[in-house]
Amino acid sequence: MGDDKDDYKQRVEREARMGRKFSLADAVGREGGGFFRGTSPFPRLQQVQSELSHFVSDHVRDASGALRAVLIRHIMTNEPLISQHFEDPLAALEKILDRLLDEGMYYDFVKEVDMEWGQLMLERPYFQEPGEPAHEHDEYTHESVRVELMMLREIARGAREEPSES
């Protein structure tokens, strides 16, 4: 009975293709139907970037969203670093945070966050100079951003250590 169904399907398929020109797309469609079965159609880099973006969104306390947006942008543009840590994405996040917390990059990062805030709020941002006190209305001071990045780094470390303790 099963052979009759297979013969019937083959006969119907042959009749449907009669008179049609061969196309590579048809051949790939017929042969590759199960090619992605069991795997994601998205490249691993995009999967990891997405995981890290969700992690940041879930763990960064940020009322206006500027810090979150700039941090996610840094994640999306750090492809070589992320590619080295496919098996442990949070290790890549820790390294990104370490780089951002480095004095050489840190003040530029805070300035980038301030600019993002200004664009989101349609207001002139408050730029704090190193060693100077912050403006009283500045949502993203050097200290507040540092604290948030350090907290996120500690959360990432804790999340990395959880599976090995169980």
Contacts in CASP RR format, 6 or more apart in sequence:
PFRMAT RR
TARGET T0000
AUTHOR 0000-0000-0000
METHOD contacts of the structure
MODEL  1
MGDDKDDYKQRVEREARMGRKFSLADAVGREGGGFFRGTSPFPRLQQVQS
ELSHFVSDHVRDASGALRAVLIRHIMTNEPLISQHFEDPLAALEKILDRL
LDEGMYYDFVKEVDMEWGQLMLERPYFQEPGEPAHEHDEYTHESVRVELM
MLREIARGAREEPSES
20 26 0 8 1.000
40 47 0 8 1.000
42 50 0 8 1.000
44 86 0 8 1.000
45 79 0 8 1.000
45 82 0 8 1.000
45 83 0 8 1.000
45 86 0 8 1.000
48 82 0 8 1.000
48 85 0 8 1.000
48 86 0 8 1.000
48 89 0 8 1.000
48 92 0 8 1.000
49 75 0 8 1.000
49 76 0 8 1.000
49 82 0 8 1.000
51 89 0 8 1.000
52 75 0 8 1.000
52 82 0 8 1.000
52 89 0 8 1.000
52 90 0 8 1.000
52 92 0 8 1.000
52 93 0 8 1.000
53 72 0 8 1.000
53 75 0 8 1.000
53 76 0 8 1.000
55 89 0 8 1.000
55 90 0 8 1.000
55 93 0 8 1.000
55 156 0 8 1.000
55 159 0 8 1.000
56 68 0 8 1.000
56 71 0 8 1.000
56 72 0 8 1.000
56 75 0 8 1.000
56 93 0 8 1.000
56 152 0 8 1.000
57 68 0 8 1.000
57 72 0 8 1.000
59 151 0 8 1.000
59 152 0 8 1.000
59 155 0 8 1.000
60 67 0 8 1.000
60 68 0 8 1.000
60 71 0 8 1.000
60 148 0 8 1.000
60 152 0 8 1.000
61 148 0 8 1.000
62 68 0 8 1.000
62 148 0 8 1.000
63 139 0 8 1.000
64 117 0 8 1.000
64 120 0 8 1.000
64 121 0 8 1.000
64 139 0 8 1.000
65 116 0 8 1.000
65 120 0 8 1.000
66 113 0 8 1.000
66 114 0 8 1.000
66 116 0 8 1.000
66 117 0 8 1.000
66 118 0 8 1.000
66 120 0 8 1.000
66 139 0 8 1.000
66 140 0 8 1.000
67 113 0 8 1.000
67 116 0 8 1.000
67 140 0 8 1.000
67 145 0 8 1.000
67 148 0 8 1.000
69 116 0 8 1.000
69 120 0 8 1.000
70 109 0 8 1.000
70 112 0 8 1.000
70 113 0 8 1.000
70 116 0 8 1.000
71 100 0 8 1.000
71 149 0 8 1.000
71 152 0 8 1.000
74 96 0 8 1.000
74 100 0 8 1.000
74 109 0 8 1.000
75 82 0 8 1.000
75 93 0 8 1.000
75 96 0 8 1.000
78 92 0 8 1.000
78 96 0 8 1.000
81 92 0 8 1.000
81 95 0 8 1.000
81 96 0 8 1.000
82 89 0 8 1.000
82 92 0 8 1.000
84 92 0 8 1.000
85 91 0 8 1.000
85 92 0 8 1.000
85 95 0 8 1.000
88 160 0 8 1.000
90 156 0 8 1.000
90 157 0 8 1.000
90 159 0 8 1.000
90 160 0 8 1.000
91 160 0 8 1.000
93 152 0 8 1.000
93 153 0 8 1.000
93 156 0 8 1.000
94 153 0 8 1.000
94 156 0 8 1.000
94 157 0 8 1.000
94 160 0 8 1.000
97 149 0 8 1.000
97 150 0 8 1.000
97 152 0 8 1.000
97 153 0 8 1.000
97 156 0 8 1.000
98 153 0 8 1.000
99 105 0 8 1.000
100 106 0 8 1.000
100 109 0 8 1.000
100 149 0 8 1.000
101 146 0 8 1.000
101 149 0 8 1.000
101 150 0 8 1.000
101 153 0 8 1.000
106 142 0 8 1.000
106 146 0 8 1.000
107 130 0 8 1.000
107 142 0 8 1.000
109 145 0 8 1.000
110 128 0 8 1.000
110 140 0 8 1.000
110 141 0 8 1.000
110 142 0 8 1.000
110 145 0 8 1.000
111 127 0 8 1.000
113 140 0 8 1.000
113 145 0 8 1.000
114 125 0 8 1.000
114 126 0 8 1.000
114 127 0 8 1.000
114 128 0 8 1.000
114 138 0 8 1.000
114 140 0 8 1.000
115 125 0 8 1.000
117 123 0 8 1.000
117 125 0 8 1.000
117 139 0 8 1.000
117 140 0 8 1.000
118 124 0 8 1.000
118 125 0 8 1.000
126 134 0 8 1.000
126 135 0 8 1.000
126 137 0 8 1.000
126 138 0 8 1.000
128 134 0 8 1.000
128 135 0 8 1.000
128 138 0 8 1.000
128 141 0 8 1.000
128 142 0 8 1.000
130 142 0 8 1.000
131 142 0 8 1.000
134 141 0 8 1.000
134 142 0 8 1.000
134 143 0 8 1.000
END
